[in-house]
Amino acid sequence: MKRFVAGVAFSALAIVSASAQTANGTTPLNMPVAAQQALVNKYCAGCHNDKLKSGGFSWSKIDLAHPDQQAEQVERSSVKSARA
């Protein structure tokens, strides 16, 4: 159930980020890396870390400032979250 809730939260954030605009006209897709990392730490890293590696995945080595360096892993996590 916790995984389902986290997946729904992550998916909802992605959908809202893609469509919403802030008062100054920028989209939340420009969310600062620190805020993205806080989101991952709160909802994902508790299970998806180097110790547990739930689902064979860990956020520990993902650099959110440069997701293109681990594009396959980042894409895999977002696709699975969207399906949850």
N, C-alpha and C positions, 0 to 999 in steps of 0.2 A: 504494500500500500504506500509506504514511504517513497519508493521508487516511482510509483505512478504519479504521486503528487509532485515530486521533483520534476518529472518529465513534463507534466502539464504546466507547471510554473515556468520552466525553461521555454517551452513552446509558446506559451502565452506572451512571455517577454519578447520573443523573437517576432511574433506577429504584431504586437503593439509597437515595437521599435520600428518595424518596417513601414507602418502606416501612420504613426502619430507625428505631430509636429509640436515643437515647443513654442512659447510666446515669441521668441526671436527668429522663428522660421527654420531653425535647424532641426534635424531629426535625431531621435535618441540613438540612432546608429552611430552617432559621434560620441557615444558614452565613453568617458575616460577609462583607460585601461585599469586604473585602480578600482573603479566601480565594477567593471567586468570581473576582475579577479575576486572582489568581495562576493559577487553573485555566485561564482564557481565555488568559492570556499564555503559559502553557506549551504548551497543546495547539492553540490556534486562531489567535492573533494573528500567528504567524510567517508564515502565508500570507494570512490575511484581515486585511490592513492597508491603509492608504491608498496604499502604493506598489504592492503586488501585486494587491490586490482580487480574489483568487481566487474564482471563482464570482460575481463582481460584488458581493462583500460585504466590508465592513471593520468590525472591532470597535473601531476607533480612536475613533469618536464615540458609542459606546454607553455610557451611564451606568448601570452595574449597580445603583447605589443607587436609580435611578428607571427601571426597564425599561419602565414604562408610557408614558414619553415617546417611546420608539421601539418600541412594541409590535409593529408589523408586521415590522420587521427582526429583533427578538428571536425572535418566533414562527417566522419563516421559518428562522432558523438552527437552532432546536431541532427543528423538524420534519425538516429535512434531515439533522441529526445522528442522529435516531432511525431514519431510513431507511438510514443507512450501514452 
